[in-house]
Amino acid sequence: MNKILKAFLLVMVLASFTPQQTGDDFCGIKNTAFQAGESVTMRVFYNAAGIYIGAGEATFTTTLERFNGKTTYHCIGDGKTFSFFDNFFKVRDRYESYIDTATMLPIKFIRNVDEGGYKIYNNVSFNHSANTAVSTNGVFKTTNCIQDVVSAMYYARNINFNKYKVGDKIPFDMFLDDEVYHLYIRYLGKEKIKTRYGKFNAIKFKPLLIKGTIFQGGEKMNAWVSDDPNHLLLRVESPIAVGTIKIDMYGYRNLRYPLTSLISVR
């Protein structure tokens, strides 16, 4: 059961499964999608017997701060299991990223998690000119314009999805747990979707997943973001080792633009 409940952490890791571009565009994008003061809440549901049960929740917040002499977006993802599931496997996780507002690249990434008493702390400083990451555990080589799991979500919200054709693979690199992951997503086009929040016009894609103890490898996961200038994450669905999970956007504050993709509230 504990491995299943840990799936709620997908809310955090999902940030890495959004489209990026290689080349100059990857490094030179400007933020036009979100603003400081934004807050978004996601809720995780687990299904093993035909009924989805709420298992956990994550909240992403963004503030504007000075860090190492630069103006940064301080983006935080806080995740936790609900009190009922705490009896089986208590999770309290916090992910932070300081993102340079000029380049949209991460300067620092902090992972501080407690999963059933198993604690992980990793503090990473990125040197993009040297292509290195200095973490709590050492110095590691990175690729050009590397993202962490939180910064990738905010960076990718600025991608122009209209540039891609249905079926296109879009590669990106992510640094997590002292490793560089070379991943991609497959763009699947636009469609209407009903979530627990409401009905939306949405953009759909499939990420390539690395096979592990919870998730199956390959393109088994589906994700949707709002088809408006916010590119807000709306839903994620995926099979796991036992059952399936569904993650829905449940609330938001201070979006940069009106959520014009919303057709109707549930």
C-alpha positions as CSV (number, residue, x, y, z in Angstrom):
1,M,0.0,0.0,0.0
2,N,2.8,2.4,0.8
3,K,4.1,2.4,-2.8
4,I,0.7,3.1,-4.1
5,L,0.2,6.1,-1.8
6,K,3.5,7.5,-2.8
7,A,2.1,8.0,-6.2
8,F,0.7,11.3,-5.1
9,L,4.2,12.7,-5.5
10,L,3.5,12.7,-9.2
11,V,2.0,16.1,-8.7
12,M,5.5,17.4,-8.1
13,V,7.3,15.3,-10.6
14,L,4.7,16.1,-13.3
15,A,6.4,19.4,-13.7
16,S,9.1,17.6,-15.7
17,F,6.7,16.1,-18.1
18,T,5.8,19.1,-20.1
19,P,7.2,20.1,-23.5
20,Q,10.5,21.9,-23.9
21,Q,12.5,22.8,-27.0
22,T,16.1,22.3,-27.7
23,G,18.4,24.9,-29.2
24,D,18.3,28.6,-28.7
25,D,14.6,28.7,-28.0
26,F,15.1,26.4,-25.0
27,C,17.4,28.9,-23.4
28,G,15.8,32.2,-24.5
29,I,12.2,31.9,-23.6
30,K,10.5,34.7,-21.7
31,N,7.7,34.4,-19.2
32,T,4.3,35.5,-20.4
33,A,2.2,32.8,-18.8
34,F,2.3,33.3,-15.0
35,Q,2.9,36.0,-12.4
36,A,4.1,36.3,-8.8
37,G,1.3,35.7,-6.4
38,E,-0.2,32.7,-8.3
39,S,-1.4,29.7,-6.3
40,V,-2.6,26.4,-7.7
41,T,-4.0,23.4,-5.8
42,M,-3.9,19.9,-7.2
43,R,-5.7,16.8,-5.7
44,V,-4.6,13.2,-6.1
45,F,-7.1,10.3,-6.4
46,Y,-6.4,6.6,-6.2
47,N,-8.5,3.9,-7.8
48,A,-8.1,0.1,-7.2
49,A,-11.7,-1.1,-7.1
50,G,-13.6,1.1,-9.5
51,I,-13.9,4.1,-7.1
52,Y,-11.5,7.1,-7.0
53,I,-10.6,8.0,-3.4
54,G,-8.8,11.2,-2.4
55,A,-5.3,10.4,-1.3
56,G,-3.4,13.7,-1.2
57,E,-3.0,17.3,-2.2
58,A,-0.3,19.6,-3.5
59,T,-0.2,23.4,-3.7
60,F,2.1,25.4,-6.0
61,T,2.9,29.0,-5.1
62,T,5.0,31.7,-6.8
63,T,6.5,34.8,-5.2
64,L,9.1,37.3,-6.5
65,E,12.3,37.5,-4.5
66,R,16.0,38.5,-4.8
67,F,18.4,35.6,-4.6
68,N,22.1,35.7,-5.2
69,G,21.8,39.2,-6.5
70,K,19.2,38.3,-9.1
71,T,15.4,38.8,-9.4
72,T,13.9,35.3,-9.2
73,Y,10.6,33.5,-9.1
74,H,10.5,31.5,-5.9
75,C,8.3,28.6,-6.8
76,I,7.2,26.1,-4.0
77,G,5.4,22.8,-4.3
78,D,4.0,21.5,-1.0
79,G,2.5,18.0,-1.0
80,K,0.8,15.9,1.7
81,T,-1.4,12.9,2.2
82,F,-4.8,13.3,3.7
83,S,-5.2,12.4,7.4
84,F,-6.9,9.0,6.7
85,F,-3.9,7.9,4.5
86,D,-1.5,9.3,7.1
87,N,-2.4,6.2,9.2
88,F,-0.9,4.0,6.4
89,F,1.8,6.1,4.9
90,K,2.3,9.7,5.9
91,V,3.8,12.0,3.3
92,R,5.0,15.6,3.8
93,D,7.0,16.9,0.9
94,R,8.4,20.3,-0.1
95,Y,10.0,21.2,-3.4
96,E,11.5,24.6,-4.1
97,S,13.0,26.3,-7.1
98,Y,14.5,29.8,-7.5
99,I,14.1,30.7,-11.2
100,D,16.0,33.6,-12.8
101,T,13.3,35.8,-14.3
102,A,15.6,36.9,-17.1
103,T,16.4,33.4,-18.4
104,M,13.7,31.2,-16.9
105,L,16.5,28.8,-15.7
106,P,16.8,27.5,-12.2
107,I,19.4,28.9,-9.9
108,K,18.7,26.7,-6.9
109,F,16.5,23.6,-6.3
110,I,15.6,22.2,-2.8
111,R,14.0,18.8,-2.2
112,N,12.9,18.2,1.4
113,V,10.7,15.1,1.7
114,D,9.4,12.8,4.4
115,E,7.7,9.7,3.1
116,G,6.6,7.3,5.8
117,G,9.5,8.3,7.9
118,Y,12.0,8.0,5.1
119,K,13.6,11.5,4.7
120,I,15.4,13.0,1.7
121,Y,17.1,16.4,1.6
122,N,18.9,17.7,-1.4
123,N,20.0,21.2,-2.0
124,V,21.2,21.9,-5.6
125,S,22.9,25.0,-7.0
126,F,23.1,25.3,-10.8
127,N,26.0,26.7,-12.7
128,H,24.7,27.0,-16.3
129,S,27.8,28.5,-17.7
130,A,29.8,25.5,-16.5
131,N,27.0,23.0,-17.0
132,T,27.3,21.7,-13.5
133,A,25.0,21.1,-10.5
134,V,26.4,21.2,-7.0
135,S,24.1,19.2,-4.7
136,T,24.2,18.1,-1.1
137,N,25.9,14.9,-2.4
138,G,28.6,16.3,-4.8
139,V,29.2,18.0,-8.1
140,F,27.5,16.6,-11.2
141,K,27.7,17.4,-14.9
142,T,24.5,18.7,-16.6
143,T,23.4,19.6,-20.1
144,N,22.6,23.0,-21.6
145,C,19.7,24.8,-20.1
146,I,18.9,22.0,-17.6
147,Q,15.6,22.3,-15.6
148,D,14.6,20.9,-12.3
149,V,11.1,19.4,-11.7
150,V,9.6,22.6,-10.5
151,S,11.2,25.1,-12.8
152,A,10.3,22.9,-15.8
153,M,6.6,23.2,-15.1
154,Y,6.7,27.0,-15.1
155,Y,9.1,27.2,-18.0
156,A,7.0,24.9,-20.2
157,R,3.8,27.0,-19.6
158,N,5.3,29.5,-21.9
159,I,5.7,27.1,-24.9
160,N,3.8,27.9,-28.0
161,F,1.9,24.6,-28.6
162,N,0.6,25.8,-31.9
163,K,4.1,25.2,-33.4
164,Y,3.7,21.5,-33.1
165,K,1.9,18.8,-35.1
166,V,-0.1,16.0,-33.6
167,G,2.3,13.2,-32.8
168,D,5.4,15.3,-32.6
169,K,8.0,14.3,-29.9
170,I,9.4,17.2,-27.9
171,P,12.6,16.4,-26.0
172,F,13.8,18.0,-22.7
173,D,16.3,17.4,-20.0
174,M,15.7,17.3,-16.2
175,F,18.0,17.1,-13.2
176,L,16.6,15.0,-10.3
177,D,18.3,12.9,-7.6
178,D,21.7,13.9,-8.9
179,E,21.0,12.5,-12.4
180,V,20.2,14.0,-15.8
181,Y,17.1,12.5,-17.4
182,H,16.6,12.7,-21.2
183,L,12.9,12.6,-21.7
184,Y,10.2,13.7,-24.2
185,I,6.5,14.2,-24.5
186,R,4.3,13.4,-27.5
187,Y,1.9,16.2,-28.4
188,L,-1.6,14.9,-29.0
189,G,-3.5,18.0,-30.0
190,K,-6.5,19.7,-28.5
191,E,-9.8,18.5,-27.0
192,K,-12.5,19.2,-24.4
193,I,-12.1,17.5,-21.0
194,K,-14.3,17.2,-17.9
195,T,-12.5,17.4,-14.6
196,R,-13.7,17.6,-11.0
197,Y,-13.4,21.3,-11.3
198,G,-15.3,21.8,-14.6
199,K,-15.2,21.4,-18.4
200,F,-12.3,22.9,-20.3
201,N,-10.8,23.4,-23.7
202,A,-7.5,21.6,-23.3
203,I,-4.2,20.6,-24.8
204,K,-3.3,16.9,-24.5
205,F,0.1,15.2,-24.4
206,K,1.8,11.9,-23.3
207,P,5.1,11.9,-21.5
208,L,7.7,9.2,-21.8
209,L,8.0,7.6,-18.3
210,I,10.9,5.8,-16.9
211,K,9.8,2.4,-15.6
212,G,10.0,2.1,-11.8
213,T,8.2,0.6,-8.8
214,I,5.0,2.7,-9.3
215,F,4.8,3.7,-12.9
216,Q,4.9,1.6,-16.0
217,G,7.5,2.6,-18.6
218,G,6.6,4.1,-21.9
219,E,3.7,6.4,-23.0
220,K,1.1,5.3,-20.5
221,M,0.3,8.6,-18.9
222,N,-2.0,11.3,-20.3
223,A,-1.9,15.0,-19.2
224,W,-4.0,18.0,-20.1
225,V,-3.3,21.8,-19.7
226,S,-5.6,24.7,-20.3
227,D,-5.9,25.9,-23.9
228,D,-5.5,29.6,-23.0
229,P,-2.4,31.8,-22.3
230,N,-2.1,30.4,-18.7
231,H,-1.4,26.8,-19.9
232,L,-2.5,25.7,-16.5
233,L,-2.2,22.0,-15.6
234,L,-5.8,20.5,-15.4
235,R,-5.5,16.8,-15.2
236,V,-3.1,13.8,-15.2
237,E,-4.2,10.1,-15.5
238,S,-1.9,7.1,-15.3
239,P,-1.9,3.4,-14.5
240,I,0.4,2.4,-11.6
241,A,1.6,-0.9,-10.2
242,V,-1.8,-1.6,-8.6
243,G,-4.7,0.5,-9.9
244,T,-4.7,3.9,-11.4
245,I,-4.3,7.5,-10.2
246,K,-6.0,10.7,-11.3
247,I,-4.7,14.2,-10.5
248,D,-7.0,17.2,-10.9
249,M,-6.6,21.0,-10.6
250,Y,-8.9,21.9,-7.7
251,G,-8.4,25.6,-7.2
252,Y,-6.4,28.6,-8.3
253,R,-5.7,32.3,-7.3
254,N,-4.1,35.2,-9.1
255,L,-3.7,33.7,-12.6
256,R,-2.0,36.1,-15.0
257,Y,-5.0,35.9,-17.4
258,P,-8.6,34.9,-17.2
259,L,-9.1,31.2,-17.5
260,T,-10.9,31.5,-20.8
261,S,-10.5,27.7,-21.5
262,L,-13.1,27.0,-18.8
263,I,-16.4,26.2,-20.5
264,S,-18.5,25.4,-17.4
265,V,-17.9,24.8,-13.6
266,R,-18.9,21.4,-12.3
